[in-house]
Amino acid sequence: MQATLERKLKERSAVAGVVGLGYVGLPLVRHFCEAGYRVVAFDSDEQKIQKLLRGESYIKHIPSDWILDVIKSGTLTPTSDFSRLNEPDCISICVPTPLNKNHEPDMQYVLDTTQQIAKSLRRGQLVVLESTTYPRTTRELLLPLLQERGLKVGEDFFLAFSPEREDPGNGTFTIKTIPKVVGGMTATCTSLASQFYEKIFERVVEVGNPEVAEMCKLLENIFRSVNIALVNELKMICDRMGINIWEVIDAASTKPFGFMPFYPGPGLGGHCIPIDPFYLSWKAREYEVAARFIELSGEINISMPSYVIGRLIKALNRVGKPVKGSRVLVLGAAYKKDVDDIRESPTIKLMELLLEYGAHVDYNDPYIPRIRPGRHHGIDMLSVDLTPESLRSYDCILISTPHSCYDPSFIVEHAQLVVDTRNLTGRVKNQQDKVVLA
C-alpha cells in the first residue's frame, strides 16, 4: 500500500479529497488543483456546492476566476455525497472545531466526518486531520473509528495530523510559503503525508507523532492569546493612569531585540485564538494539571467587550446621554480587518451588550452585508451605509474592526462621538474632544 501511494503521489495521479470547504478547505482545494491533483471536494452545505458548480467563490479573498476552469476540465469535483469518500487517495479534514456554550470542545463535526470516512475507508488511503484540536484527538478519536473494520494503520491505511496555518487577508504569507507541520501515527504515515503536501507547500516540517503537531498548533495560538491578554490588561491600567497604550507600544517596538508588539482590542475573534486555549486547558484537566496561565488569559480576553462597553457608557455620560435610547453605530463586524469572516467576532458581543443596555444599534461592514443568527447569538441585521448624514445621526460611533477602507478623518469629522478600540483615529488631528480610546 505504501509503495502504491508513493508512486501515485510522485506521478501526481493521486486523487486529493478535502472535507469542509470553508476558510481553510477552499484555499487548500485551489492549491491542490494548481499542483496538478484531481480533487474531490466535500461539504454538507449544498449551497456551497452549487456556488462552486456555477464557478462562484463565497469567500471574499478567494477569487472565482479559477473555479469554472478546473470544474470543466474535471480537475475539481465539488459534492455533498459523502459516499464518494472512497474515491480520493488522500483526504484532508478541514471541518470546524468550535466550543460549546460551556467552553468545552465540540467535536461533532470531526466525529461525523471520521465516521463517514470509516464507512468507505479502503486500503491505501491517507487521512489527515487539519482541524485545530486538543492533543491525542487523532489517536483517541479518529484511529479507533478508522480501524473498526479491521484495517491496520501504517500498513492498510495511513493517518496523520497536520495543522492548518491559514491567515485570511494576509498578503505576505500564503499557503505555499507557510511551512506545513506533519505528524503521523507511524513513520510511514508521516512520510506519506509529507509527500502529499510537499507538492503545494515550499517546506514540510515532519515531527515525531500527531501529538507534537496538535500541540504545536495550540502553542502558536496560545502564545498570541496570552500576549494579547497581557496588552489588553496593560491597556486597562494605562486607561486608568491616563497613559496612551498605543504610544507605549510604538515606543517599546523601537527596541531591536527581546520585544514583539501585540495590540489591544475589543476581544478576540476568528476560529483559532479565542478557542484553542480552552481546548488545551480542558484536556489538561484529564491529566490533573491546572492551566492557570492559559485560563487567565482567556478570562481577560473574554472580558474585553464588557470593558469596552463600560468605556462607551462613560463617554456618553460625559456628553450628557444615557446609553439607553442612544443610537450607536458599530463599525466592522468581521473578526479582523479586510476579511469577510465573522466567526467568534467580538463585535457580536459588543452589539449584544449594547442591545441589553437599551441602545439602538446598527452596524456597517462592507465585507459583511448581513449578520445572520449564529450558534450562540440571535442577531439578524443588515449593514447600513456610511455617509456624512448617517454618521451625524448617531450619538456614538464604536470602531470595532479597523478595515482599510475606513477613513478615520472622515469618520471623526462627521461623527458626534467616537469610541475607538483599535486606534484607527490615532493620527487624526484635532480629534481630542470627539474620540475616546477604549
Buried (B, 14 or more C-beta within 10 A) or exposed (E): BBEEBBEBBEEEEBBBBBBBBBBBBBBBBBBBBBBBBBBBBBBBEEEBBEBBBEBEBBBBBBEBEBBBEBBEEEBBBBBBEBEBBEBBBBBBBBBBBBBEEEBEBBBEBBBBBBEBBBBBBBEBBBBBBBBBBBBBBBBEBBBEBBBEEEBEBBEBBBBBBBBBBBBBBBEEEEBEEBEBBBBBBBEBBBBBBBBBBBBBBEEBBBBEBBBBBBBBBBEBBBEBBBBBBBBBBBBBEBBEEEEBBBEBBEEEEEEEEEEEEBBBBBBBBBBBBBBBBBBBBBBBEEEEEEBEEBBBBBEBBBBBBEBBBEBBBEBBEEEEBEBEEBBBBBBBBBBBBBBBBBBBBBBBBBBBBBEEBEBBBBBBBBBBEEBEEBEEBEBEBEBBEBEEEBBEBBBBBBBBBBBEEBEBEBBBBBBBBBBBBBBBBBEBEEBEEBBBBB
